[in-house]
Amino acid sequence: MNEHANPQTLSVRADQLEEQMMHQLGERIATKSVLFNMGDGKVKMASGPALKAANPDKYFLMGADPRLPKMPAKPTLIDFFNNRFASLNHLLQSATHALKGGHSEKVVLACLLHDIGVAGFIRCDHGYWGAQMIEPYVDEEVSWAVRMHQALRFFPDPSVGYEYPEMYIKYFGADYKPEPYIVAEYERARNHKHYMTSRMITVNDIYSFDPSAKVDLNDFVDIIGRNFKQPEEGLGFDNSPSSHMWRTLMWPTRFL
């Protein structure tokens, strides 16, 4: 059949897919955030009354989304790695690189966690998102390093053999210049006591990912156990300043 005989816009296809996924939820209506729609170039949000009118026999989803892997009652960091973080290969490769390089456990943990903002939330300002998520549970050295790698990755440091990644030239263009706030962060970070910890994230980052690399999260379970303060109540239920971020990852389509 000629695929152009009955052309459909991407928007129509997206609406059809959304309707199909809605049926998979059974008696619940899953909602999407404004930020989700902005990713498609649309500043919009479906209103509660409109969704209810279109689905009068259904209630809004106010808990776990059955389309996602089930989380335990008291989730650990490992549970989020296994059920909510995408692109684990990159994180594991970076941490493995640091481990084989003989770095401290704090550096290894920072490498393991440096891109969870990307893997769990959003690419923009992922260093800041990731640092805020882990700040209540790790040493200040680790969270600071994760936050500042956001800026340091754009600036070479010949003393440790770090050069501006060729991948960035390919991705952003040879004329790309970081925003002024990133430049200012870099300037502030250079003389900080934890500068080298954050710099080691950039050194051990894997900019050309190897999909065939043999990596295993189990190699880091003990390091996580010694350096990540897992709350007894479970991440998201311990009333820390970032609990809401972990809950959002657990229930990303909850109505409120």
Summary of the structure (lengths in Angstrom):
residues: 256
radius of gyration: 20.9
end to end distance: 43.9
largest distance: 64.8
contacts: 698
relative contact order: 0.15
helix: 53%
strand: 2%
